C-alpha cells in the first residue's frame, strides 16, 4: 500500500485526521493493532471541542461532524451512538471516614455551567461507539483502515516504510508523512528512540477505573438531605461530576443508557501505587473511606466492557520531540497530564486542526518545516500549561483553595471559547490561551504562590491566595468568576452559541 499520509492508531483522533486529509485530496492509510468496537476512556468533552468540530465541518465540508458537536444535534442525528448529557462541571468536597454533609452556603460544593440548556449542551462520548462511528466516516471517504495489524518494522523515512503482519499475512505500507495517534502506546517515539521529557511535569497521579451499571445518581442521594439543592444551576449528574478527596479525586460520567464511567485518580505523593495489590482492592478501599460514595456505588455492577477494574501506572508523559518535517505526534501521543479538567478530547481536536491546516497550506512546499516546528512548540506549550493548571489543584490544601485553583482553568477555557466564537474562520490561537505570555505568567505566579504557602497555611494565607488569584485572572475573567454573591453556583459561565448547523 502506498499513501501520502500513514496514521498509526484508529481511534477518533487518527480517523478524524484521516477523514480531513482525504477531503483535502491526500491519500491516507490508517493502521490499527486492534479492531472496533473497543473500550477506551477519555470521554468528557467540552464546549471547546464542540466549537472545533463545527469549525472543521464548515472548513472541510464535513457536515457529519456537526452531529456530535452538542447534545441536541447528537440525539437527533445519531441516536444510536451512546453519549451523556454534560451541562457543566460539578465538584463536592469529602472528608475521610465522614459521610458527606452539604453546606447550606455551598462551601463544599462548586457547580460551573458550560451550556445554557440541554439542546446546546456538551456531551460525554462513549468512546467504543464514537471511535467506531468515526472510523466508518473515514472509510466512507476512501480512507484505507487496516485493522488487526502487528507492526514488525520501520524502515527509512523518505518515504516511511512500515512492515507488519495481519492475520498471518505480511503487509507493507509506504507513506510520505507519518502520524502517531496511538496515545500511550507511543509507537513512533519508541521506534525513533525519542527522549522522554516527563520529568519536567509537576503533576504526579495514577488512576483506577471502569464502567458500571446500577450507580445511584448523586443528585438523588443529595435530595433527601440538601436544604438548598434547588440552588444548583443544573442537575449535578448532568456534568463531569468530581468528588474531591484527600490527595485524590473521583470522576463520574453518566451516559444515556445509565452506564457510568467512574475512576479514582490518586496523587502519587499521598497514595503510592501498590503493584502487588489487586486493582479491585484499591477500588474497594476508596469506597470504604468515603461513605457517601460507597452508598451510591452499593450494588453497582461492572459493565461488560471492560468487565474489570483497571489500574494505571503514572499517567503523566511527555516526549522530548513532538514533530518534524515528515512526522507528527497527535497531542494525546505527544503527552498526557491528567483527566481533571476534561482537556483530552478538545486538545486532540486542536492538534488535528493545526496539523491538517498545515497540510492544506504547505503540502509539498518549503514552508512545511517551519509549520511543523510551530506545531511542536505549540503542542508542548499547551501540555505544560495543562500541567500547571492541574498540579495547582492537587496542591490545594482545602476545598476553598481548590475552588480558587479551578478558576484558573475556567478563566482560560471561557476566554478561549470567546476568542474562537469571534474568530472561528481563521482561528490559530493555542489551546487554553497557551500562547499568551501574560496568561502563562498569571498561572505560573499562582503556582508559585501556592508553593510559598507551604504545608500548613494559616486561614489568612489561604484567603490571601484566593485574592491574588482573583486579581491575576481579572484580565481574562469575562464571566464573573470569584463572584461573592453566588455561593459557588455559577450560572453565567456558558459558552457562546456555536456556528449554526
Phi, psi and omega in degrees: 000139180235135182214164169283315183241130170246128182243127176267119179107123184251029172286188184297326181293312179296318183288324176294319176301317179295318181302314181288321179301321176296321181295334179263012170094014180263147175278134187226138169236131174250129180247130182226139180288327182255208179207155179272153354277158181206156181283137168202163175244188193094062197246345188265113180275178179217166177303330177300316179299315178300318180296318180294318178301317179294321179293318177296321179300315181289319186289325186243016177055057179233072186299337180297336180292332179297331184300331181250020184270346172201168189295317182298311179296320181302307184295332180277320189268323183226062185297341179285343178276126181283130175220180176228153180277126181231100180277345181170212182238133177232142184225141179222125183269123182250158173245141181302133175065010178242136176291135182300129177238111182295137179278137182299332179260012177063032181286344174245026177222150173213125174234125181239116184284134177249340185224145185286332182201175183296321184299318181267011187290157172287178187220158161261139181258121168285103193296329177302320179284312186293317180297319178298315180298316180295324177297320179293322177298319180294316179300318181296336178270003177098011177284134173277108177256111185253111186257168179058046181251126172261108181288136183243346182195152175231114186243118175068173181220010181212074004275172170291137176235115181248132179243145181198181180232129177234117179051042177082000183248133179287138176227158178222136179232133178243140180204157180278329185227137183242128178244131176258111176244030184271359178065229185297335178299324172048055184298313184294315176304323180289320177296321181275358182055045179291149178284136173283138179241021185289346180296339180278352183275135182276328181291135178223102184214160174221170187218156171226130194201170172186188171248144186223155164245158176081019176276125179295149178286132179297323177302317179290323177299320181288332192306318186284349186228005185255111183290342183231035180299329181295346179279350175298132181288345177201165176297121188294345174278342176273062190194172160280100186273122181246128167259118183267127191236189180276103182067025182196172172208164180232139172256146169228120177238119185257130179263166185294339177269014179071009168289144179234125170274124183220144178200147171264133176244126189249136171286118184297338179288339181249334184225098179289151176286122177261090188295338180276350180267142180292143178306322179298326178294321174301315182298309182295324178300316181291321178297324179291327183287336184235092190304320182295319178293320176302323180293318181287338178263000178297125181086357178294144180241142177296138173289158181302321174251119005271353178078012181200164172275132182249137175240139179261171161273197177303133185284329191284138174207154177197132179265151183289336176225135188247347182193161174209190187305322187231025173204158179205147171260126171296156188309321184288339172275321180302323180181168176208144181250292189186151180281003190308312185259015177055043185272346192299307184296312182297320180293320175301315180296322176299316180296318178298314180304316181291318183292313183290331174296323177297315177298316182299323184272326196233005184304124179077010182244167185290339182286355183298318183300315180294319180296320180289328174295321176296319179301313179302311184295316185290314181298321178297315181297325179294316180295320179293325176294314179301321178302316179294317181297321181284314184297328176301318181294319178296331181278350183295126183279345178209174186293326179296319178291322174304314180303316178298320180293323178295334179298332175299312178297313184293329174295316179294314184295314183290325176294315180297319178302316182289324176297317178297317181299327182276333188227034188297332184293332182219042187281128180228009182292153180286152180306132178057031175066029183295344178269003178269115181298317182295325178290316178299322178294322179296317180292317179298321179296317179299318178298318180294318179299321181296318179294323181294335181291335179076189187275347182228064182290149175278168176301324178295319178300316183295315181293323178295321177300313180301319180295321181290321177295317179303317179292321183294324184270359186307317179295343183249001185265094182255005188231016175079028175296145184071014176301135187274347188256012185243356174052051175066015179249092187268112179260340191249033180252019185292150178288152175300151177297134186281181178302133181297156180293000000 
